[in-house]
């Protein structure tokens, strides 16, 4: 798959229409997933302004620092029809934003994660313009993945599965979580990722903390180990997969008992995915199994999050989200059970809602893996 296939010019057209429909005169997007989604340009975030100016009416302009113009020109951005304008060090780039808009504006959508200093500078450059979040416009465009995006996510899933299949090379009693994580990080890159986004290796009581990182604690024989890993591919699309392992001996009986509950809950949630089902219903499919077995308070987080150019994006699979699933929506299914001071477990796959059901993008076994 060619990178340019992921970033078609039609996205800019759709974004302009959505911008107008939202009552905005333009979107102003600094480096981040929204900018990359529309142009394919993986821009460097820094104190020098990079900003896509996308008027609801008129041609889009990508404003970049002069020293980064070659990178912008080498990206898919020019093929999308974006005009590139640069600014030199020591000059004020914000008048270029006003010039690119071409007319006075009353309301603009700013990148959701724009730096505060840029927000304030744009307020000065565009006096009187109401500032809203560009996510109001782009969230609904990005939430449904195109076939090319699904292919990119599947490639990321295959790459991270390759790493999980090698876990027996590194995960063994006596090694520290940090030592194992270093080997995993190298393997994530070897598998085709350009960046390592996170490596969680959580053994024994550390497994009861869902966002534990790593530590210098040695892994004990028979301890459950939660391994949650992910990275970003050259395409910009991401992987995220969790498996739970036991190494060097049998796991505690109470652990294997509740792991069986977790396994059934994860299967139930995956099976619930289909068009028209709400995100909260998928969450309930997992949560009801875990709660019914008496472990409800030990399921500490939502069942899943969307994934694409961001590691966490819409849709969120959580109680209180009535959004109905549609073909192309991609998200994690990752219930967990965590017993403080003892151990924990999580099973996570990335799935895509299809026209008639669900496609798993991670295909390694979800049973408890003994090494």
RAQUIMO-V916542 format. One record per run of one state. SS is the DSSP state (a for helix, b for strand, c for the rest). FROM is the first residue (numbers start at 1). LEN is the number of residues. If there is no record, write none. Layout:
<<SS:FROM:LEN> <SS:FROM:LEN>>
This chain:
<<c:1:2> <a:3:4> <c:7:3> <a:10:12> <c:22:4> <b:26:4> <c:30:3> <a:33:7> <c:40:11> <b:51:5> <c:56:5> <b:61:5> <a:66:9> <c:75:1> <a:76:5> <c:81:2> <b:83:5> <c:88:6> <a:94:8> <c:102:5> <b:107:4> <c:111:5> <a:116:10> <c:126:4> <b:130:4> <c:134:1> <a:135:8> <c:143:4> <a:147:19> <c:166:1> <a:167:3> <c:170:6> <b:176:1> <a:177:14> <c:191:2> <b:193:11> <a:204:5> <c:209:9> <b:218:1> <c:219:5> <b:224:10> <c:234:4> <b:238:1> <c:239:2> <b:241:6> <c:247:6> <a:253:20> <c:273:5> <b:278:1> <a:279:14> <c:293:3> <a:296:3> <c:299:5> <b:304:3> <c:307:6> <b:313:5> <c:318:6> <b:324:1> <c:325:5> <b:330:4> <c:334:2> <b:336:4> <c:340:3> <b:343:4> <c:347:1> <b:348:6> <c:354:4> <b:358:3> <c:361:8> <b:369:2> <c:371:1>>
